[in-house]
């Protein structure tokens, strides 16, 4: 060990640091590609945009149904008025 410049005091210091969690290099890491912070934000923005678009489509469908219901109610009112005037 001395030929390589590693002494027992270095080993005990490294062990102490490892136990205290000071050595980040010895901490377990997640595998796979690293995602930069701005890429994670971009993914979140993309997800929120997809959700917004889906909600807009649902709103459009709901507005269409409401429009049809209004027209049907108006038609039924005119039909009931016609029946009320004939007798």
Helices and strands as residue ranges (DSSP letters): H 8-20, G 24-26, H 37-86
